[in-house]
Amino acid sequence: MAKPSAEDRFAIADLFARYMWAIDGGDVETLVSCFTPDGALESPAVGKYSGRDNIRAFATRFAEFRNRGTELRHVLSNMLIEVDGDTGFAKCYLVVFQVRGGASKLLGPGRYECKLRKEADGEWRFEHRLVVMDHDYELEGI
């Protein structure tokens, strides 16, 4: 794999940002649209989900979590992106904060490791999104 073009780099960074804002804001359909139809999400905190219907169920669960008074703030840094035609790989560091009852706490640092695919519509999407956390934690209110 090689360095992405500037256009692909911006599109992939935008994909990550859309996903973060969607999961933190409870925007189910935007989150689902970040994945290929056969895409998968794997996280030690929430489990494994494959296909858009199952990812939609995951996103809906998180939206309800937010509706019960708990918000999350996903913060990314140090993104590394490689591409080979219409496939790619991106990884970055992750820090997650939980906001509940007027207080914030750090849930834990970790990283994302993501297989990407540029689809026929020209959009980059997650084919497989792996969350690797540095330590276990529990989400309150979910």
PyMOL commands that place a pseudoatom at each C-alpha (Angstrom):
pseudoatom trace, name=CA, resn=MET, resi=1, chain=A, elem=C, hetatm=0, pos=[0.000, 0.000, 0.000]
pseudoatom trace, name=CA, resn=ALA, resi=2, chain=A, elem=C, hetatm=0, pos=[1.048, 3.578, -0.615]
pseudoatom trace, name=CA, resn=LYS, resi=3, chain=A, elem=C, hetatm=0, pos=[0.326, 7.076, 0.608]
pseudoatom trace, name=CA, resn=PRO, resi=4, chain=A, elem=C, hetatm=0, pos=[-3.105, 8.329, -0.444]
pseudoatom trace, name=CA, resn=SER, resi=5, chain=A, elem=C, hetatm=0, pos=[-3.700, 11.248, -2.760]
pseudoatom trace, name=CA, resn=ALA, resi=6, chain=A, elem=C, hetatm=0, pos=[-4.676, 14.483, -1.022]
pseudoatom trace, name=CA, resn=GLU, resi=7, chain=A, elem=C, hetatm=0, pos=[-8.266, 13.943, -2.196]
pseudoatom trace, name=CA, resn=ASP, resi=8, chain=A, elem=C, hetatm=0, pos=[-8.414, 10.419, -0.737]
pseudoatom trace, name=CA, resn=ARG, resi=9, chain=A, elem=C, hetatm=0, pos=[-6.736, 11.537, 2.504]
pseudoatom trace, name=CA, resn=PHE, resi=10, chain=A, elem=C, hetatm=0, pos=[-9.350, 14.255, 3.044]
pseudoatom trace, name=CA, resn=ALA, resi=11, chain=A, elem=C, hetatm=0, pos=[-12.206, 11.901, 2.117]
pseudoatom trace, name=CA, resn=ILE, resi=12, chain=A, elem=C, hetatm=0, pos=[-11.002, 9.234, 4.556]
pseudoatom trace, name=CA, resn=ALA, resi=13, chain=A, elem=C, hetatm=0, pos=[-10.420, 11.757, 7.366]
pseudoatom trace, name=CA, resn=ASP, resi=14, chain=A, elem=C, hetatm=0, pos=[-13.938, 13.071, 6.698]
pseudoatom trace, name=CA, resn=LEU, resi=15, chain=A, elem=C, hetatm=0, pos=[-15.298, 9.502, 6.953]
pseudoatom trace, name=CA, resn=PHE, resi=16, chain=A, elem=C, hetatm=0, pos=[-13.742, 9.149, 10.410]
pseudoatom trace, name=CA, resn=ALA, resi=17, chain=A, elem=C, hetatm=0, pos=[-15.141, 12.530, 11.501]
pseudoatom trace, name=CA, resn=ARG, resi=18, chain=A, elem=C, hetatm=0, pos=[-18.654, 11.702, 10.210]
pseudoatom trace, name=CA, resn=TYR, resi=19, chain=A, elem=C, hetatm=0, pos=[-18.577, 8.428, 12.110]
pseudoatom trace, name=CA, resn=MET, resi=20, chain=A, elem=C, hetatm=0, pos=[-17.452, 10.111, 15.362]
pseudoatom trace, name=CA, resn=TRP, resi=21, chain=A, elem=C, hetatm=0, pos=[-20.080, 12.860, 15.158]
pseudoatom trace, name=CA, resn=ALA, resi=22, chain=A, elem=C, hetatm=0, pos=[-22.757, 10.291, 14.268]
pseudoatom trace, name=CA, resn=ILE, resi=23, chain=A, elem=C, hetatm=0, pos=[-21.983, 7.926, 17.147]
pseudoatom trace, name=CA, resn=ASP, resi=24, chain=A, elem=C, hetatm=0, pos=[-21.652, 10.761, 19.672]
pseudoatom trace, name=CA, resn=GLY, resi=25, chain=A, elem=C, hetatm=0, pos=[-24.762, 12.535, 18.384]
pseudoatom trace, name=CA, resn=GLY, resi=26, chain=A, elem=C, hetatm=0, pos=[-27.050, 9.520, 18.020]
pseudoatom trace, name=CA, resn=ASP, resi=27, chain=A, elem=C, hetatm=0, pos=[-27.319, 9.898, 14.221]
pseudoatom trace, name=CA, resn=VAL, resi=28, chain=A, elem=C, hetatm=0, pos=[-28.119, 6.302, 13.312]
pseudoatom trace, name=CA, resn=GLU, resi=29, chain=A, elem=C, hetatm=0, pos=[-28.418, 6.597, 9.530]
pseudoatom trace, name=CA, resn=THR, resi=30, chain=A, elem=C, hetatm=0, pos=[-25.222, 8.622, 9.100]
pseudoatom trace, name=CA, resn=LEU, resi=31, chain=A, elem=C, hetatm=0, pos=[-23.326, 6.043, 11.144]
pseudoatom trace, name=CA, resn=VAL, resi=32, chain=A, elem=C, hetatm=0, pos=[-24.755, 3.189, 9.042]
pseudoatom trace, name=CA, resn=SER, resi=33, chain=A, elem=C, hetatm=0, pos=[-23.844, 5.008, 5.818]
pseudoatom trace, name=CA, resn=CYS, resi=34, chain=A, elem=C, hetatm=0, pos=[-20.186, 5.018, 6.894]
pseudoatom trace, name=CA, resn=PHE, resi=35, chain=A, elem=C, hetatm=0, pos=[-20.011, 1.241, 6.274]
pseudoatom trace, name=CA, resn=THR, resi=36, chain=A, elem=C, hetatm=0, pos=[-20.043, -0.850, 3.129]
pseudoatom trace, name=CA, resn=PRO, resi=37, chain=A, elem=C, hetatm=0, pos=[-23.169, -3.047, 2.811]
pseudoatom trace, name=CA, resn=ASP, resi=38, chain=A, elem=C, hetatm=0, pos=[-21.099, -6.029, 4.008]
pseudoatom trace, name=CA, resn=GLY, resi=39, chain=A, elem=C, hetatm=0, pos=[-19.140, -3.948, 6.516]
pseudoatom trace, name=CA, resn=ALA, resi=40, chain=A, elem=C, hetatm=0, pos=[-18.323, -5.000, 10.056]
pseudoatom trace, name=CA, resn=LEU, resi=41, chain=A, elem=C, hetatm=0, pos=[-17.673, -3.318, 13.395]
pseudoatom trace, name=CA, resn=GLU, resi=42, chain=A, elem=C, hetatm=0, pos=[-15.784, -5.067, 16.167]
pseudoatom trace, name=CA, resn=SER, resi=43, chain=A, elem=C, hetatm=0, pos=[-15.282, -3.623, 19.652]
pseudoatom trace, name=CA, resn=PRO, resi=44, chain=A, elem=C, hetatm=0, pos=[-14.453, -5.203, 23.014]
pseudoatom trace, name=CA, resn=ALA, resi=45, chain=A, elem=C, hetatm=0, pos=[-16.880, -2.784, 24.704]
pseudoatom trace, name=CA, resn=VAL, resi=46, chain=A, elem=C, hetatm=0, pos=[-19.913, -3.418, 22.477]
pseudoatom trace, name=CA, resn=GLY, resi=47, chain=A, elem=C, hetatm=0, pos=[-19.337, -6.652, 20.514]
pseudoatom trace, name=CA, resn=LYS, resi=48, chain=A, elem=C, hetatm=0, pos=[-19.273, -7.597, 16.829]
pseudoatom trace, name=CA, resn=TYR, resi=49, chain=A, elem=C, hetatm=0, pos=[-21.747, -6.435, 14.188]
pseudoatom trace, name=CA, resn=SER, resi=50, chain=A, elem=C, hetatm=0, pos=[-21.757, -7.379, 10.492]
pseudoatom trace, name=CA, resn=GLY, resi=51, chain=A, elem=C, hetatm=0, pos=[-23.921, -5.927, 7.731]
pseudoatom trace, name=CA, resn=ARG, resi=52, chain=A, elem=C, hetatm=0, pos=[-25.845, -2.687, 7.728]
pseudoatom trace, name=CA, resn=ASP, resi=53, chain=A, elem=C, hetatm=0, pos=[-28.912, -4.060, 9.557]
pseudoatom trace, name=CA, resn=ASN, resi=54, chain=A, elem=C, hetatm=0, pos=[-26.791, -5.216, 12.491]
pseudoatom trace, name=CA, resn=ILE, resi=55, chain=A, elem=C, hetatm=0, pos=[-24.746, -2.003, 12.469]
pseudoatom trace, name=CA, resn=ARG, resi=56, chain=A, elem=C, hetatm=0, pos=[-28.047, -0.086, 12.505]
pseudoatom trace, name=CA, resn=ALA, resi=57, chain=A, elem=C, hetatm=0, pos=[-29.079, -2.074, 15.612]
pseudoatom trace, name=CA, resn=PHE, resi=58, chain=A, elem=C, hetatm=0, pos=[-25.766, -1.135, 17.256]
pseudoatom trace, name=CA, resn=ALA, resi=59, chain=A, elem=C, hetatm=0, pos=[-26.206, 2.554, 16.324]
pseudoatom trace, name=CA, resn=THR, resi=60, chain=A, elem=C, hetatm=0, pos=[-29.795, 2.551, 17.597]
pseudoatom trace, name=CA, resn=ARG, resi=61, chain=A, elem=C, hetatm=0, pos=[-28.619, 1.085, 20.907]
pseudoatom trace, name=CA, resn=PHE, resi=62, chain=A, elem=C, hetatm=0, pos=[-26.083, 3.901, 21.235]
pseudoatom trace, name=CA, resn=ALA, resi=63, chain=A, elem=C, hetatm=0, pos=[-28.672, 6.544, 20.339]
pseudoatom trace, name=CA, resn=GLU, resi=64, chain=A, elem=C, hetatm=0, pos=[-30.917, 5.242, 23.138]
pseudoatom trace, name=CA, resn=PHE, resi=65, chain=A, elem=C, hetatm=0, pos=[-27.928, 5.333, 25.502]
pseudoatom trace, name=CA, resn=ARG, resi=66, chain=A, elem=C, hetatm=0, pos=[-27.593, 9.040, 24.696]
pseudoatom trace, name=CA, resn=ASN, resi=67, chain=A, elem=C, hetatm=0, pos=[-31.332, 9.588, 25.139]
pseudoatom trace, name=CA, resn=ARG, resi=68, chain=A, elem=C, hetatm=0, pos=[-30.999, 8.230, 28.701]
pseudoatom trace, name=CA, resn=GLY, resi=69, chain=A, elem=C, hetatm=0, pos=[-28.559, 10.999, 29.622]
pseudoatom trace, name=CA, resn=THR, resi=70, chain=A, elem=C, hetatm=0, pos=[-25.105, 9.646, 28.819]
pseudoatom trace, name=CA, resn=GLU, resi=71, chain=A, elem=C, hetatm=0, pos=[-23.010, 11.192, 26.081]
pseudoatom trace, name=CA, resn=LEU, resi=72, chain=A, elem=C, hetatm=0, pos=[-19.711, 10.079, 24.631]
pseudoatom trace, name=CA, resn=ARG, resi=73, chain=A, elem=C, hetatm=0, pos=[-16.915, 12.119, 23.103]
pseudoatom trace, name=CA, resn=HIS, resi=74, chain=A, elem=C, hetatm=0, pos=[-14.651, 10.188, 20.748]
pseudoatom trace, name=CA, resn=VAL, resi=75, chain=A, elem=C, hetatm=0, pos=[-11.364, 11.999, 20.106]
pseudoatom trace, name=CA, resn=LEU, resi=76, chain=A, elem=C, hetatm=0, pos=[-8.976, 10.801, 17.395]
pseudoatom trace, name=CA, resn=SER, resi=77, chain=A, elem=C, hetatm=0, pos=[-5.346, 11.598, 16.661]
pseudoatom trace, name=CA, resn=ASN, resi=78, chain=A, elem=C, hetatm=0, pos=[-2.273, 10.501, 14.699]
pseudoatom trace, name=CA, resn=MET, resi=79, chain=A, elem=C, hetatm=0, pos=[-4.148, 9.035, 11.744]
pseudoatom trace, name=CA, resn=LEU, resi=80, chain=A, elem=C, hetatm=0, pos=[-2.096, 6.956, 9.326]
pseudoatom trace, name=CA, resn=ILE, resi=81, chain=A, elem=C, hetatm=0, pos=[-3.680, 6.152, 5.949]
pseudoatom trace, name=CA, resn=GLU, resi=82, chain=A, elem=C, hetatm=0, pos=[-2.516, 3.834, 3.165]
pseudoatom trace, name=CA, resn=VAL, resi=83, chain=A, elem=C, hetatm=0, pos=[-4.325, 3.017, -0.078]
pseudoatom trace, name=CA, resn=ASP, resi=84, chain=A, elem=C, hetatm=0, pos=[-4.029, 0.620, -2.970]
pseudoatom trace, name=CA, resn=GLY, resi=85, chain=A, elem=C, hetatm=0, pos=[-6.530, 1.556, -5.664]
pseudoatom trace, name=CA, resn=ASP, resi=86, chain=A, elem=C, hetatm=0, pos=[-10.014, 1.271, -4.185]
pseudoatom trace, name=CA, resn=THR, resi=87, chain=A, elem=C, hetatm=0, pos=[-8.916, -0.397, -0.946]
pseudoatom trace, name=CA, resn=GLY, resi=88, chain=A, elem=C, hetatm=0, pos=[-7.211, 1.143, 2.010]
pseudoatom trace, name=CA, resn=PHE, resi=89, chain=A, elem=C, hetatm=0, pos=[-6.197, 0.857, 5.616]
pseudoatom trace, name=CA, resn=ALA, resi=90, chain=A, elem=C, hetatm=0, pos=[-6.285, 3.540, 8.280]
pseudoatom trace, name=CA, resn=LYS, resi=91, chain=A, elem=C, hetatm=0, pos=[-5.388, 3.527, 11.931]
pseudoatom trace, name=CA, resn=CYS, resi=92, chain=A, elem=C, hetatm=0, pos=[-5.394, 6.188, 14.610]
pseudoatom trace, name=CA, resn=TYR, resi=93, chain=A, elem=C, hetatm=0, pos=[-5.334, 6.660, 18.333]
pseudoatom trace, name=CA, resn=LEU, resi=94, chain=A, elem=C, hetatm=0, pos=[-8.614, 6.958, 20.206]
pseudoatom trace, name=CA, resn=VAL, resi=95, chain=A, elem=C, hetatm=0, pos=[-9.606, 8.527, 23.514]
pseudoatom trace, name=CA, resn=VAL, resi=96, chain=A, elem=C, hetatm=0, pos=[-13.199, 8.240, 24.732]
pseudoatom trace, name=CA, resn=PHE, resi=97, chain=A, elem=C, hetatm=0, pos=[-14.822, 10.416, 27.379]
pseudoatom trace, name=CA, resn=GLN, resi=98, chain=A, elem=C, hetatm=0, pos=[-18.172, 9.705, 28.994]
pseudoatom trace, name=CA, resn=VAL, resi=99, chain=A, elem=C, hetatm=0, pos=[-20.313, 12.664, 30.048]
pseudoatom trace, name=CA, resn=ARG, resi=100, chain=A, elem=C, hetatm=0, pos=[-23.126, 11.916, 32.514]
pseudoatom trace, name=CA, resn=GLY, resi=101, chain=A, elem=C, hetatm=0, pos=[-24.817, 13.993, 35.171]
pseudoatom trace, name=CA, resn=GLY, resi=102, chain=A, elem=C, hetatm=0, pos=[-22.597, 17.016, 34.606]
pseudoatom trace, name=CA, resn=ALA, resi=103, chain=A, elem=C, hetatm=0, pos=[-19.371, 15.049, 35.070]
pseudoatom trace, name=CA, resn=SER, resi=104, chain=A, elem=C, hetatm=0, pos=[-16.858, 13.703, 32.581]
pseudoatom trace, name=CA, resn=LYS, resi=105, chain=A, elem=C, hetatm=0, pos=[-14.574, 10.717, 32.887]
pseudoatom trace, name=CA, resn=LEU, resi=106, chain=A, elem=C, hetatm=0, pos=[-11.979, 9.133, 30.667]
pseudoatom trace, name=CA, resn=LEU, resi=107, chain=A, elem=C, hetatm=0, pos=[-13.080, 5.660, 29.617]
pseudoatom trace, name=CA, resn=GLY, resi=108, chain=A, elem=C, hetatm=0, pos=[-9.818, 4.659, 28.123]
pseudoatom trace, name=CA, resn=PRO, resi=109, chain=A, elem=C, hetatm=0, pos=[-7.341, 5.137, 25.355]
pseudoatom trace, name=CA, resn=GLY, resi=110, chain=A, elem=C, hetatm=0, pos=[-7.031, 2.780, 22.439]
pseudoatom trace, name=CA, resn=ARG, resi=111, chain=A, elem=C, hetatm=0, pos=[-6.921, 2.755, 18.679]
pseudoatom trace, name=CA, resn=TYR, resi=112, chain=A, elem=C, hetatm=0, pos=[-8.933, 2.083, 15.553]
pseudoatom trace, name=CA, resn=GLU, resi=113, chain=A, elem=C, hetatm=0, pos=[-7.663, -0.242, 12.830]
pseudoatom trace, name=CA, resn=CYS, resi=114, chain=A, elem=C, hetatm=0, pos=[-9.865, 0.027, 9.737]
pseudoatom trace, name=CA, resn=LYS, resi=115, chain=A, elem=C, hetatm=0, pos=[-10.046, -1.676, 6.373]
pseudoatom trace, name=CA, resn=LEU, resi=116, chain=A, elem=C, hetatm=0, pos=[-11.536, 0.741, 3.860]
pseudoatom trace, name=CA, resn=ARG, resi=117, chain=A, elem=C, hetatm=0, pos=[-13.148, 0.455, 0.464]
pseudoatom trace, name=CA, resn=LYS, resi=118, chain=A, elem=C, hetatm=0, pos=[-13.910, 3.121, -2.120]
pseudoatom trace, name=CA, resn=GLU, resi=119, chain=A, elem=C, hetatm=0, pos=[-17.293, 2.194, -3.534]
pseudoatom trace, name=CA, resn=ALA, resi=120, chain=A, elem=C, hetatm=0, pos=[-18.792, 2.737, -6.997]
pseudoatom trace, name=CA, resn=ASP, resi=121, chain=A, elem=C, hetatm=0, pos=[-20.274, 6.080, -5.871]
pseudoatom trace, name=CA, resn=GLY, resi=122, chain=A, elem=C, hetatm=0, pos=[-16.724, 7.313, -5.148]
pseudoatom trace, name=CA, resn=GLU, resi=123, chain=A, elem=C, hetatm=0, pos=[-17.214, 7.336, -1.350]
pseudoatom trace, name=CA, resn=TRP, resi=124, chain=A, elem=C, hetatm=0, pos=[-14.773, 5.730, 1.058]
pseudoatom trace, name=CA, resn=ARG, resi=125, chain=A, elem=C, hetatm=0, pos=[-16.471, 3.512, 3.639]
pseudoatom trace, name=CA, resn=PHE, resi=126, chain=A, elem=C, hetatm=0, pos=[-15.448, 1.160, 6.428]
pseudoatom trace, name=CA, resn=GLU, resi=127, chain=A, elem=C, hetatm=0, pos=[-15.234, -2.460, 5.372]
pseudoatom trace, name=CA, resn=HIS, resi=128, chain=A, elem=C, hetatm=0, pos=[-14.037, -3.542, 8.816]
pseudoatom trace, name=CA, resn=ARG, resi=129, chain=A, elem=C, hetatm=0, pos=[-13.628, -1.286, 11.838]
pseudoatom trace, name=CA, resn=LEU, resi=130, chain=A, elem=C, hetatm=0, pos=[-11.703, -2.800, 14.736]
pseudoatom trace, name=CA, resn=VAL, resi=131, chain=A, elem=C, hetatm=0, pos=[-11.546, -1.058, 18.102]
pseudoatom trace, name=CA, resn=VAL, resi=132, chain=A, elem=C, hetatm=0, pos=[-8.588, -2.018, 20.292]
pseudoatom trace, name=CA, resn=MET, resi=133, chain=A, elem=C, hetatm=0, pos=[-8.695, -0.578, 23.817]
pseudoatom trace, name=CA, resn=ASP, resi=134, chain=A, elem=C, hetatm=0, pos=[-5.684, -0.397, 26.135]
pseudoatom trace, name=CA, resn=HIS, resi=135, chain=A, elem=C, hetatm=0, pos=[-7.810, -1.689, 29.020]
pseudoatom trace, name=CA, resn=ASP, resi=136, chain=A, elem=C, hetatm=0, pos=[-11.357, -2.873, 29.682]
pseudoatom trace, name=CA, resn=TYR, resi=137, chain=A, elem=C, hetatm=0, pos=[-14.080, -0.498, 30.835]
pseudoatom trace, name=CA, resn=GLU, resi=138, chain=A, elem=C, hetatm=0, pos=[-17.838, -0.506, 31.250]
pseudoatom trace, name=CA, resn=LEU, resi=139, chain=A, elem=C, hetatm=0, pos=[-20.244, 1.991, 29.769]
pseudoatom trace, name=CA, resn=GLU, resi=140, chain=A, elem=C, hetatm=0, pos=[-22.656, 3.338, 32.381]
pseudoatom trace, name=CA, resn=GLY, resi=141, chain=A, elem=C, hetatm=0, pos=[-26.279, 3.473, 31.329]
pseudoatom trace, name=CA, resn=ILE, resi=142, chain=A, elem=C, hetatm=0, pos=[-26.083, 1.109, 28.370]
for i in range(1, 142): cmd.bond("trace and resi %d" % i, "trace and resi %d" % (i + 1))
show_as sticks, trace
zoom trace
